[in-house]
Amino acid sequence: MYNEKDIISKWNSEMYDCYETETDDVDFALSVIGLEPKRILEIACGSGRFLVPMAKAGHDITGLDFDEHMLNRISAKISDSQNIHWHKADVINDVWGNGFDIVLLAANFLSNIVSDMDYKQAQELMIQKAAGALVSGGHVLIDYAHTFHPEKWFNNPAPNVVWQGTDSEGNFGKMVLLNSTFDSNSGIIQCIRRFEMVLADRSSLVQELPTRKHFASIEQVRTWLERAGFVIEQEWGDYQGNPISESTNRAIIWAKKK
Ligand SMILES: C[S@@+](CC[C@H](N)C(=O)[O-])C[C@H]1O[C@@H](n2cnc3c(N)ncnc32)[C@H](O)[C@@H]1O
């Protein structure tokens, strides 16, 4: 687990909402799901970037996430909350529920899983748990950052400032990724997430969190889907609807539970 200090988690949740404001992935998912109201489960819903527009479009949507600071930001974004629900849950260890028409494993979650489990196993587990949560004939929508050349994305020792800013309590911070390496045999990405904070009381706080992830190739995801009893119906490489290719940077997969 990453175990960020609480003050950093709260700052991070506010920065997330400031910086992650894109809507093209949400709009694309809505166009795939269609207009008929569906029962949807979003895994790792965060602060509701998918949850809120999906509920506003008439779907009955439930989100799971283990970060309370992210979840606490949802209620301010929606007034009529009949068809939107969220629960604090560790999606690796806790149950997801069942009877859903659609499970969303979107927003790059296959590359953002936090757990103590072997990363590749955790990725496959998410697909297996999606199958368990769906009605038969239901769909999983996977959307993650994909390239045929992960070494170009992830072999990057130079510091990369992901975001910086001041939160509502006057705490300034910077999240920096350092020493990123990619092992092409194992698909393992390693880096350090470093938080550099100057708190409202002028004290400083630095936390470094070594991070280890696995990059899932499209072939691996296809295999995991098949093993979990899914049939892939459509795949796209970007939000313009182009196929996955050398020049696209997403893998968006719509697969049906048999
Ligand atoms: C990049 S954010 C995406 C949030 C949201 N889906 C969106 O599109 O804005 C990733 C989220 O995954 C959550 N997360 C990571 N590992 C998790 C786990 N094991 N259980 C529950 N939530 C997890 C984090 O708390 C975070 O909110």
The ligand as an ORCA input file, in Angstrom:
! r2SCAN-3c Opt
* xyz 0 1
  C      -6.619      7.925    -10.935
  S      -7.871      7.823     -9.673
  C      -9.314      7.647    -10.702
  C     -10.581      8.114    -10.051
  C     -11.821      8.132    -10.948
  N     -12.118      6.820    -11.510
  C     -11.684      9.133    -12.062
  O     -11.860      8.781    -13.215
  O     -11.449     10.302    -11.792
  C      -7.567      6.178     -9.094
  C      -8.383      5.803     -7.881
  O      -8.123      4.426     -7.576
  C      -8.311      4.268     -6.188
  N      -7.726      2.979     -5.786
  C      -6.496      2.497     -6.068
  N      -6.347      1.286     -5.518
  C      -7.511      0.985     -4.896
  C      -7.948     -0.143     -4.136
  N      -7.166     -1.203     -3.929
  N      -9.213     -0.120     -3.640
  C     -10.009      0.967     -3.838
  N      -9.645      2.055     -4.535
  C      -8.401      2.067     -5.063
  C      -7.630      5.497     -5.609
  O      -8.062      5.755     -4.290
  C      -8.054      6.577     -6.613
  O      -9.198      7.259     -6.182
*
